[in-house]
Amino acid sequence: MHYTIFHTPVVKTLLTWFSRVYLRVFGWKVEGALPGVRKFVMIAAPHTSNWDFPLTMFLSLAFGAKIYWMGKEGIFRKPFGPLMRWLGGVAVDRSRSNNVVAQMVEVYRGCDDFVVIIPPEGTRGRVNYWKTGFYHIAHGAGVPIVLGYVDYLRKAGGIGPVVWTTGDIEADMQVIRAFYDGVTGKYPEKHTSAGVDPTRSRKAA
């Protein structure tokens, strides 16, 4: 995997320190701990505001986590490509939507230490169902799903339970839903309860 901001010693140390100070000054509690596995998919929910991303980054840095995110191939072209990769971006070909999961599974299989963070709603607006790509990536790669969260009501964020997929997506999503139904986004009216679109639901292969 390419060299990122999280592998740059001095920068990482400064950002980790700044993130911890920032969260403390503004009254945010950091909860949980990194799991004892080197590869996992982290979902970040609920996603209802533009503030979710910077807060999630501050929390990740406070934990000392090395996280990656997925982006369209176009933003990785010159002149910004090297910067996007240094910031943790992983290019995926979204024109082949059915192949994004396969692309990420291959990335996981080729790395000894890898975490990608995915907002399952796919948008900060209200949707009827979560996108399930994160589930199929985790199941296909044989890695767990870690439940990351930002709870604006309690001003707390961090890392929740670790969920190993069984292949029964409906049953596994019930476990995930039970956790996030107790977490409040910045705009609760936009909250989408974890669920699977019954018209697209299928067992993970």
N, C-alpha and C positions, 0 to 999 in steps of 0.2 A: 504494500500500500504506500501511496506517495507521502512525502514529508509535509506535515501540516503545522499550524500554529501550536497545536498541542504537543508537538515534538521539539519545539524551539525552547531550549532550557530557560533562558533569561526572560523571554516574553511570556512563557507559560507561568513562571513563578510570579511575575508581576501581575498578570491577569488573574491568577488564583487569589493572590492577596487582595487585589482591587475588588474582586467579586465578593469575597467574604466581608470586606469592609462595607461595600455598597449595600448588601443585603442587611447587615446589622444596623447600619445607620437608618435605613428606611423601614426598620421594624419587621423584616421578614425572617421567619424561622426556617432553618434547614433541617429536614427530617430524613431519616433512613440512612442507608449505606449502600455502597456499590456491592453487587452480588459477587459471590466467589467463582465466577466464570469469566472467561476472557472474551467470549463472543456472545452477543445477544442483540435482539431488536428492542429498542426502547421506544415506546409510544409516549407522546406528550399530549395530555388532555386535561380538561376540556380546552378547545381552541376557539375562543370567542373574540379575541382582540389582537391588535398588532403588538401589544405589550407582551404577549405570551412568548414570542421568540426571544427577545432580549433577556427576559427573566429566566427562561429555560437555559440560555447560554450561561448566565451568571451562576445558576445553580449547578450546571454541569462543571463549570470551572471551579466552583467551590468544593466539589467532590474530587477534583483532579481527574475527571473522566476525559478520555480521548474519544470524542464523538465525531461522526460523519453525517452528512445529509445528502439527499439526492437532488439533482438538478438537471434541467434540460441540457442537451449537448450544446445548444447554441450559446449559452453563457460561458462555456469553457473554451470558446475560440479566442484567438488573439484579439486585442492585447490583454484581456482580463482573465484568460484561462489559468495562467499560473497563480494569480491571486485567489481565484475561486477554489482552486485545489488546495492552496495553502490554508484557506479558511475552513477546510474540511469537506469540500464539495466532491461528490462522486457523480460523474456524467452518466446519464442513462438515455437511451433512445426511446423517447416517449411516443414517437410515431408508430412504434410497434408495441402498443399498450399491453398486449397479451404476453409480451416477452420481457417486460420490466422485472417481473418476479424472477424469471430464469436468469436474467442478467445479475441481479443482486445475489441470488443463490450461488452463482459461480464466484462472485467476489468473496463471499463468506468462506467458501470452500478453499479459496486460495490464500486465506489469511489465518494467522495464528491468534491474532488479537484484533477484533473489529466490532464496533458498535455503530449502528446507524439509527438516527432518531427520526421518527415519523409521526406527524400529527394525523391521526386516523380519520378525522372529519374531512381532511383535504382542503378545507376552507374555514375562515373564521365566521362565516355566516351559518345559519341554522340549516341542517340537512336532515333528511328522514332516516338515513342509515349511515353508519361508518363505512368507509372503504375497507376492503378486507385484504389488500395487498400485503400489509404488514404481517398478517397471520400466515399467509401462504409463503412469504419469504422465510419466516421463522421455521415453519414446519418443513419446508423444502431443504433448508440448510441444517436442520436438526439442532437449532439453538432455541433458548427460551425467549419469552416476551417479558420485558421488565416494565412495570407500570410507573412511568414518570408523571408528575402532576404539579399544578400550580393552583392552590386554593386561595382565592382572593378574600373569601369571607374570614378565614383564619389567618390570612397573611402568612401562609406556610407553603412550602414546596419541597419536593425532593423525590425520593425513590421509594416506591411501594413494593407490593408483592412480586414474586417471580412466578410466571405461569409457563409451564411446559405444555406444548400443544399435544393433543391426543389424536387429532384428525377429525374429531367431531366438533366442527366449528360452532354450531349452535350451543352445545353444552359448554365449550370453553368460553364463549362470549358471555354466557350468563355469569361466569366467575368474574370476568373482567368488569361487566356491568355493575355487579354488586359493589365493587370497590369505587368506581367513578360516580355512582349515584350519590355518594356522600361527599363529593368534591364540587365546589362552587366556582364557576368561571367568572371573569370580570363582568360579563353580561349574561346573567343566568337565563334570560329569555331566549338566548341563542344556543343554549345547551342541547346537545344531541345525545341521548342515552345510547350506550354501546348496543348495537344490534346489527343483524344481518338482513339484507334485502331478501325476502323469501323467493323473489323471482330470479335471483342470481345465486342463491345459496347452493353450496355443493360441498361434499367432503373434500378435504385437502388430500391431494394425491401424494 
